[in-house]
Amino acid sequence: MTTTRHMCISVSGVLKLSQHEFAERFRDGVCTNSDTGKAMTVSEVRAYFMQAHFLGRKVVPMGQCDNFDYEHGCKGHEVSEA
């Protein structure tokens, strides 16, 4: 058995970016709302990270993960070796 882990991103790290750096990295359409599938604007992405910070989350997933801890990230997924 091996363990697969999903990537995550630091909320405080993203919020420390300058406005210019943030806009460069998260320009319109780079991120997608996982609930709606709709591309997000820079303002929507910033609001998402601000909300995550308000909720006390240290990291957020970079995709779908059903075993995620907002303090430490993906807890891992056992994968059988075939």
VOTOR-497283 format. One line per field, with one value per residue (C-alpha): y negated, x negated, z; residue number from 1; residue in one letter. Coordinates in steps of 0.5 Angstrom, whole numbers. Example, Ala and Ser with C-alpha at 12.3 -4.5 7.8 and 13.67 -1.06 7.14 Angstrom:
2
yy <- c(9;2)
xx <- c(-25;-27)
zz <- c(16;14)
nr <- c(1;2)
rest <- c(A;S)
This chain:
82
yy <- c(0;-7;-14;-19;-26;-32;-39;-45;-52;-57;-62;-67;-66;-68;-74;-76;-77;-85;-87;-86;-79;-77;-79;-76;-69;-69;-73;-72;-65;-61;-59;-55;-55;-48;-48;-51;-50;-57;-61;-66;-73;-76;-79;-73;-69;-74;-74;-66;-67;-72;-68;-62;-66;-69;-62;-60;-56;-55;-52;-50;-44;-45;-41;-36;-32;-28;-27;-34;-38;-46;-46;-41;-39;-32;-27;-22;-16;-9;-7;1;2;6)
xx <- c(0;-2;1;3;3;7;3;6;4;2;8;3;-2;3;5;-2;-2;-2;4;0;-3;4;7;1;2;9;11;19;20;14;19;25;31;31;39;41;35;35;28;27;25;19;24;27;21;19;25;25;18;20;26;22;17;24;25;19;16;9;9;14;14;12;17;22;20;25;20;18;16;16;10;5;8;9;9;7;11;9;8;6;1;3)
zz <- c(0;-1;1;-4;-1;-4;-5;-1;0;6;7;11;5;0;4;5;-3;-5;-9;-15;-14;-12;-18;-22;-19;-19;-25;-27;-29;-26;-20;-20;-15;-13;-12;-18;-23;-25;-26;-21;-21;-17;-12;-11;-10;-5;-1;-1;2;7;9;10;15;18;20;22;17;16;9;4;-1;-8;-11;-8;-2;2;8;9;15;15;20;17;10;7;12;6;2;2;-5;-7;-11;-17)
nr <- c(1;2;3;4;5;6;7;8;9;10;11;12;13;14;15;16;17;18;19;20;21;22;23;24;25;26;27;28;29;30;31;32;33;34;35;36;37;38;39;40;41;42;43;44;45;46;47;48;49;50;51;52;53;54;55;56;57;58;59;60;61;62;63;64;65;66;67;68;69;70;71;72;73;74;75;76;77;78;79;80;81;82)
rest <- c(M;T;T;T;R;H;M;C;I;S;V;S;G;V;L;K;L;S;Q;H;E;F;A;E;R;F;R;D;G;V;C;T;N;S;D;T;G;K;A;M;T;V;S;E;V;R;A;Y;F;M;Q;A;H;F;L;G;R;K;V;V;P;M;G;Q;C;D;N;F;D;Y;E;H;G;C;K;G;H;E;V;S;E;A)
